[in-house]
Amino acid sequence: MDMRYVLLSSKGRIGSRTFLRGLTVITAAFMIVQVANTFISPIFGILVYPMVYVYVCLFSKRLHDAGHSGWFYLLFLAGYGIVGSIVSALLMPILSPVAFEMYAQFGSDLSGAMDALTENIQEFERLTALTSLASFLLTTALLGFIAARLPTDLETNRYGPPTSGTPTSNTYS
């Protein structure tokens, strides 16, 4: 498996097994960046932007394999926002109860001093790190499962030859 092709190019097609391998690699890297951003320095947050590009490339090729445009990934991105918010809201009282209480107080803190709010937000980020990571993993797993289950187009389409199902090409499956 050529990881440069899988992770850094939005052109072509990949089968579900290659997609899931690439998704595992980029998700692990993303989690490391999130932990470093939260506990070491906020400067690590800048690494999120190139990682979004990698997710787009990965999902685009999987969508191409199903005969869809890579732009269809915008639906996955919207789904990620919606599902991630719901999962976080459900997990926060369980995994981050102190942060949940802080969240309830944020409304009254908005009328207070901005410095205190900034300190509370930084503390909130540290307290919700476990919830954020768990939510990220569950949401990514769900959307990855959906993308992996897309049926492969068994014919050559505008994105290239098939990745599986025919003896002609198994280059990237």
Wavefront OBJ file of the C-alpha trace (Angstrom):
o trace
v 0.000 0.000 0.000
v 1.463 3.330 -1.095
v 0.582 5.640 1.807
v 1.559 8.769 -0.145
v -1.017 7.892 -2.788
v -3.643 6.919 -0.216
v -3.225 9.976 2.032
v -1.973 12.788 -0.200
v -3.780 12.467 -3.522
v -7.480 13.056 -4.110
v -7.371 11.416 -7.533
v -8.112 7.777 -8.240
v -9.881 5.071 -6.289
v -9.250 2.932 -3.212
v -11.082 -0.076 -1.849
v -12.623 -0.250 1.593
v -9.689 -2.131 3.198
v -7.158 0.450 2.050
v -9.553 3.210 3.094
v -9.864 1.764 6.606
v -6.073 1.408 6.922
v -5.567 5.018 5.850
v -8.376 6.189 8.148
v -6.731 4.412 11.084
v -3.353 6.041 10.374
v -4.707 9.576 9.985
v -7.062 9.231 12.958
v -4.184 8.122 15.211
v -2.071 11.050 13.992
v -4.982 13.451 14.525
v -5.448 12.223 18.098
v -1.751 12.758 18.852
v -2.001 16.306 17.513
v -5.123 16.967 19.616
v -3.443 15.702 22.791
v -0.333 17.775 22.049
v -2.514 20.824 21.332
v -4.383 20.437 24.627
v -1.585 19.457 26.988
v 1.666 20.749 25.452
v 1.028 23.883 23.402
v -1.783 25.401 21.331
v 0.729 25.828 18.481
v 0.136 22.156 17.615
v -3.361 23.170 16.505
v -1.871 24.448 13.246
v -1.236 20.823 12.238
v -4.974 20.202 12.047
v -5.250 22.054 8.722
v -3.009 19.747 6.664
v -4.728 16.771 8.309
v -8.107 17.969 7.026
v -6.628 17.824 3.522
v -5.579 14.205 4.153
v -9.121 13.314 5.271
v -10.514 14.935 2.106
v -8.099 12.942 -0.085
v -8.895 9.688 1.676
v -12.671 10.064 1.567
v -12.591 11.395 -2.014
v -10.854 8.286 -3.319
v -13.267 6.031 -1.427
v -16.212 7.975 -2.853
v -14.651 7.717 -6.319
v -14.539 3.939 -5.872
v -18.288 4.008 -5.311
v -18.760 6.134 -8.445
v -19.430 9.410 -6.604
v -17.744 12.783 -6.747
v -15.264 13.697 -4.006
v -17.432 16.737 -3.288
v -19.869 14.307 -1.712
v -17.414 14.396 1.227
v -19.066 17.659 2.293
v -22.029 15.558 3.425
v -19.675 13.460 5.561
v -18.201 16.664 6.987
v -21.654 17.997 7.858
v -22.504 14.615 9.358
v -19.317 14.745 11.390
v -20.305 18.123 12.836
v -23.812 16.995 13.730
v -22.952 13.523 15.045
v -19.850 14.807 16.867
v -21.885 17.455 18.678
v -24.506 14.937 19.739
v -21.933 12.367 20.904
v -20.020 15.048 22.839
v -23.190 16.260 24.525
v -24.043 12.704 25.542
v -20.538 11.834 26.767
v -19.657 15.067 28.583
v -21.723 14.465 31.749
v -20.249 10.960 31.976
v -16.595 11.470 30.998
v -16.124 15.105 32.049
v -18.596 15.932 34.868
v -16.587 18.906 36.171
v -16.434 20.390 32.670
v -20.173 19.805 32.317
v -20.749 21.957 35.407
v -18.388 24.606 34.007
v -20.325 24.581 30.755
v -23.519 25.336 32.645
v -21.796 28.326 34.268
v -20.468 29.776 31.008
v -23.761 31.559 30.375
v -23.462 33.580 33.569
v -19.707 34.078 33.031
v -20.310 35.817 29.713
v -21.389 38.933 31.550
v -18.207 38.780 33.705
v -14.631 39.665 32.911
v -13.119 38.405 29.641
v -9.880 37.292 31.328
v -11.699 34.985 33.695
v -13.637 33.541 30.805
v -10.417 32.886 28.871
v -8.937 31.051 31.853
v -12.145 29.045 32.228
v -12.101 28.109 28.549
v -8.515 26.850 28.790
v -9.391 24.813 31.865
v -12.527 23.579 30.119
v -10.438 22.350 27.161
v -8.181 20.385 29.508
v -11.125 18.912 31.380
v -12.953 17.885 28.207
v -9.928 16.316 26.495
v -11.154 12.771 27.191
v -14.672 13.590 26.003
v -13.338 15.258 22.859
v -11.100 12.323 21.990
v -13.829 9.761 22.668
v -16.333 11.748 20.613
v -13.806 12.128 17.794
v -13.067 8.399 17.759
v -16.707 7.323 17.835
v -17.767 9.808 15.182
v -14.827 8.964 12.922
v -15.504 5.249 13.367
v -19.177 5.685 12.462
v -18.534 7.803 9.372
v -15.585 5.600 8.374
v -17.822 2.550 8.629
v -20.412 4.210 6.406
v -17.765 5.172 3.816
v -16.185 1.718 3.924
v -19.584 0.108 3.296
v -20.177 2.073 0.085
v -20.451 -0.445 -2.762
v -17.523 -0.577 -5.151
v -18.321 0.313 -8.742
v -17.197 -2.866 -10.522
v -16.753 -1.090 -13.846
v -14.109 1.414 -14.862
v -15.531 4.846 -14.108
v -14.290 8.397 -14.673
v -11.993 8.035 -11.633
v -10.141 4.947 -12.844
v -10.296 1.161 -13.022
v -12.101 -0.864 -10.347
v -10.259 -1.610 -7.112
v -11.814 -5.012 -6.496
v -14.336 -7.458 -7.837
v -12.620 -7.980 -11.195
v -9.343 -9.685 -12.054
v -8.127 -6.648 -14.012
v -6.882 -4.487 -11.140
v -6.213 -4.837 -7.425
v -3.518 -2.185 -7.362
v -4.878 -0.139 -4.458
v -7.426 -2.363 -2.736
l 1 2 3 4 5 6 7 8 9 10 11 12 13 14 15 16 17 18 19 20 21 22 23 24 25 26 27 28 29 30 31 32 33 34 35 36 37 38 39 40 41 42 43 44 45 46 47 48 49 50 51 52 53 54 55 56 57 58 59 60 61 62 63 64 65 66 67 68 69 70 71 72 73 74 75 76 77 78 79 80 81 82 83 84 85 86 87 88 89 90 91 92 93 94 95 96 97 98 99 100 101 102 103 104 105 106 107 108 109 110 111 112 113 114 115 116 117 118 119 120 121 122 123 124 125 126 127 128 129 130 131 132 133 134 135 136 137 138 139 140 141 142 143 144 145 146 147 148 149 150 151 152 153 154 155 156 157 158 159 160 161 162 163 164 165 166 167 168 169 170 171 172 173
